[in-house]
Amino acid sequence: MYLTATCPYCVRAKNLLQRRGVAAIEEIRVDLHPEQRVAMVRLTGRRTVPQIFIGDRHVGGCEDLIDLDLNGELIPLLEGDTSRA
């Protein structure tokens, strides 16, 4: 997950993932490492944080993650069942 320390959406996304059983989140801090923001934009086409990847799949930002959860698609995605995602 690309994020900054002070972003409330980043905190919200991390909390949701943890509630869904994600024990370890790789955090790439674009506020500490500006070159990582360049990489994030190149990968996602977006400048805002968080930008969330589950495995190799870019799922988007916090609202996108919440939508996946509300639609019942987040847990299967986390479990590796891409047929529903």
N, C-alpha and C positions, 0 to 999 in steps of 0.2 A: 504494500500500500504506500503510495506517495502521499506525504502529509506534511503539515507544519505543527509545531508545538501548541500554537494558540488557536487553532481552527476548531470551532465547536462541532462542525460537521464531521471532522476527522474523529473526534472523541465519540460522537454518536455512532459512527460506522464501526469503530473498534468495539464499542460496547455491544452492538448488535451481533457482530461476529463472535465475540466471546460468549454471549448468551446462547448462541447456536452451536457451541462446542469447539470453536477454534481456539486451540491452546497457544499457538505461536503465530504471531503476525510479523512478517518482515516489514519493518518500517524504514522507508527511504525519506529522510528529512530534506525537503527541498529548501527549507529556510536556512539550514546549516550548510548545504551543499548546492549552490546555485546551478552547477553543471548538471545536477540531477533533474532540475526543472526542465532544462533543455532536453534531456533524454525523455522525460515524461511527455512533453509536448510532441516530440518526434514520434513516440509510441502511440499516443492516444489522440492527438489532435486537439487536446484540451489544455487550458492553462490553470484551471481551478483545482483545488484539492478538497477532499481526497480523490485520488484516482486509484481504483481498487482492481486488483487482479486476483482471480481464484485459479490457481495453477497458471496456465498460459493464457487464460481467457480474461480479457478486459471486460469488466462488468459495469464500469462507469464510476459515478460518484455516489455520494451518500443516498440521495433520493432514488437512484437506480437500484442500489442495494436494498433499500426498504421496499421498493416495488417488487423485486424478486421475492423477498420474504413474504409479503402480503399475498402474492400470487402462488405461494407454495413451491416456488422454484429454487429457493436458496438452499434448503437442506439437501435436496437431491444433488444440486451442483457441488456442494461441499463434500458430499459422499461419493462424488465421481460419476453420478448418473446423469450424463449429458443428454439422454433422450427426452428429458422433461425441460431442459433449460434452453 
